[in-house]
Each structure stands twice: as structure tokens, then as C-alpha cells.
Amino acid sequence: MFTIEHDFDATVITLVDEGSLPLQEDITINAFAECVTLEQLDPRTDRVQMITLSPEQLRDLAAALDLPEGIYQIREVPEDKG
């Protein structure tokens, strides 16, 4: 299950684990114009852990989910203006 909320400066997505036990803590994804953050409570320390991805890292992650093992580099192809 997940929720989506549109705030003033970010889109906030919360992922709720409905899988098999043991369940993981919710993950909150904040999508800003300049970066995306992922936050999850660490129950061992009772602290929220955060990871920040650049737009390029997020693009690479999305592409990697559908690719086999290997090393990849996404290159921008210039638009043909002719």
C-alpha cells in the first residue's frame, strides 16, 4: 500500500509494507526539484535514516530495475534539430 501527497515544495510518497512477516518500517519518499530523499525509521536506534539521491541517480535506479547484471551508463542523446 502507498499514499501520495502533493506539498508546496515536494511530492511525498509513503510506502507501507504489507508483505510477509516480519514487516519493515514505512518508507517516506520526498521528491523535490533538486533531489529525492528516502527516509525510514531504524527501530534499533529509534532514529530516522535518510538517503538523498540526485535526479540522475534516481533515473539510473529506475533504469536498473529492468536490466540484467552488468555495468551501464546512460548517455543523453542530443535532439536532432534538422
C-alpha positions in Angstrom: 0.0 0.0 0.0 1.2 3.6 -0.6 0.0 7.1 -0.3 0.8 10.2 -2.4 0.5 13.8 -1.2 1.5 17.0 -3.0 3.0 19.5 -0.7 4.1 23.1 -1.6 7.7 22.1 -2.5 7.6 18.3 -2.8 5.6 15.2 -3.6 5.6 12.9 -0.7 5.1 9.2 -1.2 4.8 6.8 1.8 5.3 3.0 1.2 3.7 0.7 3.7 5.0 -2.8 3.9 2.2 -5.4 3.5 4.4 -8.3 2.7 5.3 -11.3 4.8 6.3 -11.0 8.5 8.5 -9.5 9.7 7.2 -6.3 8.2 9.6 -3.4 7.5 9.1 0.2 8.7 7.3 2.6 6.4 9.5 4.4 3.8 8.8 8.1 3.1 10.0 9.4 -0.3 10.2 13.2 -0.7 10.6 14.3 -4.4 11.9 17.8 -4.7 13.0 19.5 -7.9 16.7 19.2 -7.0 16.8 15.8 -5.2 14.8 12.8 -3.8 15.1 11.7 -0.2 14.2 8.3 1.2 13.5 8.1 5.0 12.9 5.1 7.2 12.8 4.7 10.9 15.5 2.4 12.3 13.8 0.6 15.2 17.2 -0.5 16.6 18.3 3.1 17.2 14.8 4.8 17.1 16.3 7.3 14.6 15.2 8.1 11.1 17.8 7.2 8.4 17.9 9.3 5.3 19.3 8.7 1.8 19.5 11.5 -0.7 19.5 10.8 -4.5 20.2 13.3 -7.3 17.8 13.3 -10.2 20.5 11.4 -12.2 20.8 8.7 -9.5 17.0 8.3 -9.4 17.0 7.9 -13.2 19.7 5.3 -13.1 17.9 3.4 -10.3 14.7 3.3 -12.3 16.5 2.0 -15.4 18.5 -0.6 -13.3 15.3 -2.2 -12.1 14.6 -3.6 -15.6 18.1 -4.6 -16.6 20.2 -7.7 -16.2 23.6 -7.9 -14.5 26.3 -5.6 -15.9 27.8 -2.1 -16.0 25.7 0.6 -17.6 25.9 4.3 -18.3 23.0 6.3 -19.6 24.0 8.9 -22.1 21.8 11.8 -23.2 21.3 11.8 -27.0 21.2 15.3 -28.4 18.0 16.1 -30.2 18.2 16.3 -34.0 17.3 19.8 -34.9 17.3 19.3 -38.7 
